[in-house]
Amino acid sequence: MTDISLIDRLLDVIEHDIVPKTAEGVAHGNKLFGAAILRKDNHSLVLAETNNEMENPLWHGEVHCLMRFYEMPRAERVDTKDAIFLATHEPCSLCLSAITWAGFDNFYYLFSHEDSRDSFAIPHDLKILKEVFTLDPGGYNAENAYWKSFSIRRLVRALAGAERQRLEERIGKISARYDELSGDYQASKAENDIPLN
Ligand SMILES: Nc1ccnc(=O)[nH]1
């Protein structure tokens, strides 16, 4: 059974905690990918972060979030087994490994690898999976011995009637905001020296 209150909470975190940070990051030349960590028990936010490739090309939204997480005092952190990992976009191979090595047993994402390529003009996630790992789209193991991953859009598509429509409208609004952020990034990217921009 899909927990609708969890989906709303994850969308709240994207809208209110990740997007404002991402708008600032994009204004500084960074990509629009973001991530957050929440407690499983009460869905409270541990932290949200955004891509910071202008500082270091490895600071993808997810890895930058994990870096900040491990900079927090241990007492303020949560055991990763007791946490939900949220990524705005389906994690790339670097971030899939980082999430795995950090010990999470789950992650949720809104936009797919195909969306990153087709709607956000970032083809590298799928290209790296193909070139380095010989994987076609959908080819990695989305449920494995380490974690189970969840596409928020797929979860919503499986809901019935009014709830599905309400959540699809919410996602439509968030997507429109990401389209704006993508336009801003693409307009500025010729000026950055990010290797895979
Ligand atoms: N999927 C991603 C590609 C590049 N940078 C990110 O932060 N995320």
Ligand as a Chemical Component Dictionary entry (heavy atoms), coordinates in Angstrom:
data_LIG
# 
_chem_comp.id                   LIG 
_chem_comp.type                 NON-POLYMER 
_chem_comp.pdbx_formal_charge   0 
_chem_comp.three_letter_code    LIG 
# 
loop_
_chem_comp_atom.comp_id 
_chem_comp_atom.atom_id 
_chem_comp_atom.alt_atom_id 
_chem_comp_atom.type_symbol 
_chem_comp_atom.charge 
_chem_comp_atom.model_Cartn_x 
_chem_comp_atom.model_Cartn_y 
_chem_comp_atom.model_Cartn_z 
_chem_comp_atom.pdbx_ordinal 
LIG N1 N1 N 0 22.100 13.054 -11.775 1 
LIG C1 C1 C 0 22.987 14.045 -11.578 2 
LIG C2 C2 C 0 23.868 14.397 -12.544 3 
LIG C3 C3 C 0 24.712 15.403 -12.304 4 
LIG N2 N2 N 0 24.687 16.042 -11.150 5 
LIG C4 C4 C 0 23.823 15.705 -10.192 6 
LIG O1 O1 O 0 23.784 16.313 -9.105  7 
LIG N3 N3 N 0 22.964 14.697 -10.423 8 
# 
loop_
_chem_comp_bond.comp_id 
_chem_comp_bond.atom_id_1 
_chem_comp_bond.atom_id_2 
_chem_comp_bond.value_order 
_chem_comp_bond.pdbx_ordinal 
LIG N1 C1 SING 1 
LIG C1 C2 DOUB 2 
LIG C1 N3 SING 3 
LIG C2 C3 SING 4 
LIG C3 N2 DOUB 5 
LIG N2 C4 SING 6 
LIG C4 O1 DOUB 7 
LIG C4 N3 SING 8 
# 
